[in-house]
Amino acid sequence: MTERRLHPVTPFRRAWAPIAVVIGWALHDPDQAQRQLTRLTTTTLVIIVTVAIPAAALYGFLTWWFTHFAVTDSELRIRTGLLFRRTAHIRLERIQAIDITQPLLARVAGVSKLKLDVIGTDKKDELAFLGEGEARTLRAELLARAAGLAPETAHEVGEAPARQLLRVPARELAVSLLLAGSTWGTLAAAAVVPPVLWFFTHSLWTVIVTGLPLIGAAGANSVGRFVSEYDWTLAESPDGLRIDHGLLDRAHETVPPGRVQTVRIVEPLLWRRRGWVRVELNVAGSSNSLLLPVAPREVAESIIARVLPGVTVPPMPALSRPPRRARWCMPVWWRGYGLTVTDAVFATRRGLVSRSLALVPHAKVQSVRLTQGPWKRLWGVADVHVDTGANRTETARLRDAEEAAELLRAQAERSRTGRRDALPDRWMA
């Protein structure tokens, strides 16, 4: 077993940690920081600077020097810690996604960060930073080992070939964000709320404190998403669907095969004339939650067929609405709910303005529940909830009570059968 170190540029990144702590304290309590700063003489400041910079550099170097990683026959081992040692033992068969990310400065320096999604952990382990070539080689080796290949041949496998399926044009992405209801809703709030507050309070400070976060939220919904989802490229490979995206920070993510618990097709109101949809995911143990930021519905359905083999997206007319008496439980909005169950998925719809269709494969359902409050019991309707392995729940709302009871029983049986017949979740299977 040969231990390796991270890229030599890593100490420069870690040297900023002590300085960041001081800056964070100053921003948290600027008055106290200003008072402390005015008490210092010029000589004292020079001494502090001449001591702080070498100390930060030494901290960065030592944390890099005492960080090692190694790949054994069965695990990835990461040793870190200067004073308190920590050794992470990551079993290869429990690795379910390996992503490569490149923040802007890392791209300039030619290095990458390797992030690992491991079953049973909420926090991603990471190796930051590695050279671009080394990161891709190590990723390919770990995936080959996770797929069950022998250690002596894993080095020779290399990165699995990929076939591009889709690339989202920048113009189409920009138009979709402009047509998104969340962007216009936040902008409307930013235009209306500050004048109203000024009318009632005549306080400029109140207007600024309220208006700036609303404008910032609108920017995050549009500009921020454009920067993050720019050049969205989807490719198919034996180790899953690969996603590359980002204008400033590049991310190279992988949708693990067999680990997708739910696929959600989102259709905002202003997208319908263009036939566009957004496809979101729930992946067990992974933070990857977006498959397609925008795409024509036909293209999206063909991609979903690759994520969920054997699944056909049911058409909207196939989803049955709740009974009319459900309007007494939820006026108007009851029309936005729908349900259908096929041989492959439990499909439920919600929303009138922005429609969302959730597809849950029967094999991914962990539990089924029926809930019925007093008011719903009076009108003979109930909700059926299906829980998935991604700690998420999809709900068929306002179903006829007898239909819900039968759905509960039948879905439990379909889930047992689906899990029994499902293929194992393996890399490159």
Secondary structure, DSSP 8 states (H G I E B T S, - for coil): ---B---TTHHHHHTHHHHHHHHHHHHHSHHHHHHHHHTS-HHHHHHHHHHHHHHHHHHHHHHHHT-EEEE-SSEEEEEE-SSS-EEEEEEGGGEEEEEEEE-HHHHHHTEEEEEEEETT-SS-EEEEEEEHHHHHHHHHHHHHHHTT--HHHHHHH-S---EEEEE--HHHHHHHHHT-HHHHHHHHHHHHHHHHHHHHH--HHHHHHHHHHHHHHHHIIIIIHHHHHTT-EEEEETTEEEEEE-SSSEEEEEE-TT-EEEEEEEE-GGGGGGTEEEEEEEETT----EEEEEEEHHHHHHHHHHHSTT-----GGGSB---GGGGGTSTTGGGG-EEEE-SSEEEEEE-SSSEEEEEEEGGGEEEEEEE--HHHHHHTEEEEEEEETTS-EEEEEEEEHHHHHHHHHHHHHHHHHHHHH-----TT-
